[in-house]
């Protein structure tokens, strides 16, 4: 499975390591992802999602049901 947040679509970015002598080499900035189980009371079921830590803050704020609904409307979640 790729390193992409299932709710926000965040994924790795590409950039440069810059040395003191300003030599540049390619590097990757990975998204801060965690695998987490959520309980959805409307469906009375558990779902496991790979989400970014910023998405966890959003889930804490608006709730898992609203976050999943928003992700489905944006096309990030296919379920």
C-alpha positions in Angstrom: 0.0 0.0 0.0 1.3 3.4 -0.9 2.1 6.2 1.6 -1.0 8.3 1.0 -3.5 9.5 3.6 -6.9 7.9 2.9 -8.9 10.9 4.2 -6.9 13.9 2.9 -4.9 12.5 0.0 -1.6 13.8 1.4 1.4 12.0 0.0 5.2 12.3 -0.3 6.8 15.4 -1.7 10.2 15.7 -3.4 12.8 18.2 -2.4 16.5 18.7 -1.9 19.0 18.0 0.9 21.2 21.2 1.0 24.6 20.9 2.4 26.6 23.7 4.0 28.4 24.0 0.7 25.0 24.3 -1.0 25.3 20.9 -2.8 21.9 19.6 -3.6 20.8 16.0 -3.6 17.2 14.7 -4.1 15.3 13.6 -1.0 11.7 12.7 -0.2 9.4 14.3 2.4 7.1 11.5 3.5 3.7 12.3 5.0 3.3 11.6 8.7 1.0 8.6 8.5 -0.4 6.3 11.2 -2.6 3.2 10.9 -5.7 3.7 13.1 -9.0 1.9 13.8 -12.1 3.9 14.1 -15.5 2.9 15.3 -18.4 4.2 13.2 -21.6 4.1 15.4 -24.0 4.7 12.4 -22.8 1.5 10.8 -22.0 -0.3 14.1 -18.6 -1.3 12.7 -14.9 -0.7 12.9 -12.8 0.6 10.0 -9.0 0.7 9.7 -7.6 3.7 7.9 -4.1 5.0 7.2 -4.4 8.7 8.0 -2.0 11.6 8.5 -1.7 13.1 12.0 -3.3 16.3 10.8 -6.3 14.2 9.7 -6.5 12.8 13.2 -6.8 16.3 14.5 -9.6 16.9 12.0 -11.3 13.7 13.1 -11.2 14.8 16.7 -12.7 18.1 15.8 -15.5 17.1 13.4 -15.9 13.4 14.0 -15.1 10.3 12.0 -18.5 10.2 10.2 -18.2 13.7 8.9 -14.5 13.2 7.9 -15.4 10.0 5.9 -18.3 11.8 4.2 -16.0 14.6 3.2 -13.3 12.3 2.0 -15.9 10.4 -0.2 -17.2 13.6 -1.7 -13.6 14.7 -2.6 -12.9 11.2 -4.1 -10.1 10.1 -1.7 -12.1 7.2 -0.1 -13.7 4.7 -2.5 -15.8 2.7 0.1 
